[in-house]
Amino acid sequence: MLNRRTFVISSVLGSVATLLPQIPFAATKTDARFILVILRGALDGLAAVPAYGDGSYASKRGALAITAPTQKLDGMFALHPSMTNLYQRYREEELIVFHAVASPYRERSHFDGQDLLESGTAELKGARDGWLNRALSGMPASKGRNTDQIAVALAQSVPLVLRGDAPVNSWAPSRLPDTDADTLQRIADLYSTDEHFATRLQSALAADGIAGEGMMGADMGGGKRDPLNGFNTVTSAAGTFLAAADGPRVAVIEVSGWDTHANQGAEQGQLANRLRALDQGLETLRTSLGGAWKDTAMLVVTEFGRTVAVNGTRGTDHGTATCAFLTGGAISGGRVIADWPGLATGDLYQQRDLKPTLDLRSVFKGVLGQHVGVSENDLETRVFPSSRNAKALTGLLRAV
């Protein structure tokens, strides 16, 4: 995974000719864009989307309860007060909130939970590739263009969900200092007679240039310890890539830091700050997409939820069901989809967690089928094998 700056150092070592990404990207049949955002660490769904209308909510949540929500979605659910931009998307009917949702995983290991979330299988180690990579080959291609590298991972390495036989790209902001234009020109001149190498050099420079334009004025983030620092930078670049006429049509963004075992907070505190940064980053992505927003579906998911009750260190432990968000100009939003199980002790999973009532694969299938055109047969047999009990949700997209 290289950009303009990392290219310079690697070229000195003579090792980049086969590593540079192929830019520009190809496009699919339609202008549909799909973005998957993975929140690693297990987001507390009852914090992001408090079920304030449940009679057991306040007593079960204790110090973590948001009892006077300001961003009500309906008589049962609200958004955390930090998520003002997503609330605006809800009001403009561009956001669907899913609650009591989970993958088939029922244990509480981050590693295994993320593996199952990204592989799309019903059991651990069920596949070595990811469901989104398998879906790429099922997306219809337009005349004169193919589906090579229509997907990009904005991460230091390609996550499991995008690994597989279908070719994909990756991009991440460089931590190296800028290289001056004169040095870049000298390298380009040196390899100008090598058509294979020169083409890839120009592709890499073009990719970094596109991303750089999108990051102009973006918040680069202050410190290095918070995984959400620089999130605006990544989302701005993602939007710029996907907005380009010959850019990718699928992107995956991941951000860690959601494992709130201690000092979680309620309206204010550690988690509130993270939700605020997430909310702002998603808004940056929306604005950087420009006119492409109307053709976009963006899904925000996490590996599992957290315990309903607060623990001894004023945080929450690993749980089961959680919430997910589907937003975009292509979404038929302004609603919550939830078969609510309740928060009374007898209604909880193993008497401690929010009980799952919606399979995340049903959401994935609904978006892939209705938005990017993957066939039902592909979804049931290749993309999500052994998942026929998880029926695709319908009506998620606006009528065209």
C-alpha positions, 0 to 999 in steps of 0.5 A: 500500500503506497502513496506519493511519499512512501513510493519515494523511499521504496523506489530507492530500495528498488522494490515498488514496481510490483507493489503500486496500486492500479489507479484510476479504478474501474466502475460498476454498471450504475453510480451506486456507492457502498461504504462499510465502516467497521467500528473495532472494539465493540460499540455499546449500542445502548449508549449510541442508541439509548432505549429510553422508552423501555421501562427497565432502561434507567434502572439497568443502565444506572450511571450510564443511562441517558434519561432525558434524551434530546434527539428522540427517534421515536417513543422508544429510541434516541440518538446519543446527544453527541451524534448531531449530524446523524440525527440530521440525516435521520430527520432528512430520512437518510438514516435507518437505525437497526437495534438488537442486531448481531452476527451469528457469533455468540461469544465475546472474543474481539478477534473471533467476533470480527472474524465472523463479522467479516467472513460472513459465514455461520461458523468461525474459520468458515472462509479465508476471504471476506463477504464483501470481496466475494460480492464484488464479482457479482456486481454487474459491469457496464459495457466497455468497463470491468469490475477490476479494483472497484473497491478500496480499503482505507486502512494500513492493511486490507481488512478480512472483509475485502480479502479474496480473489477479486482485486482491490486497492488500499490507501492510507495517509502517510506518516512520512514527510512530503517529498519535493516535486523536484525529487519526484520528477527525477525519479519519474525521469529515471524510469521513464523508459520503463513503461510498466513502472512509469505507468504505475508511478503515475497511477500512485501519484494520481491516487495520492493527488486525488486524496490530497485534494480531498484532505485540503482543510480536513482535520488531521487530528492532534495526538497519536494515541486516540484511533479516531484522531485523523478520522476526518482525514480518512473519510475526506479522502474516501469521499474524494475517491468515490466521487471521482468519475472513474473512482472506486464504488466500494470502500471499507473504513475501519476505526478502533477504540470502542472497547469501553471497559472503564470510565465510559461516561454517559452524555459526557465522557470518553465514549461521548467524545468518540461518538462525536468524532465518529459523527463528524467524520461521517459528515465529512465523508458525506460532504466530500462525496458531493453529488455522489451522496445521492447514490450512496449507502453507508453501513456502520457496524461493530463486532458485538455489543456490551453489557446492559449494566455498568461494571465495577470500573464505570464501564461495560464489558463484552456483550452480544447485540448492539446497534448499526447504522445505514445512511446515505442519499440512496437510503429510505430512512427516518426510521428504526428497524428493531424487534425489541426484546426488552431490557428486563432481566428475563428478557436479556441474553444470558441475563446480562446482554441485549438479546439479538433479534436481527441477523446482520447478514439480513442487513448486508443482503438487503443492501448488496441486493437492492443497492449494488445489484448482487443477485439473490442466488449469489448472496445465498450461495457464495457471499453468505453461505448457509444463511438462508434463515437470515432473510434479506431485508427489503425496502431499505433503498429509495424507489428509483 
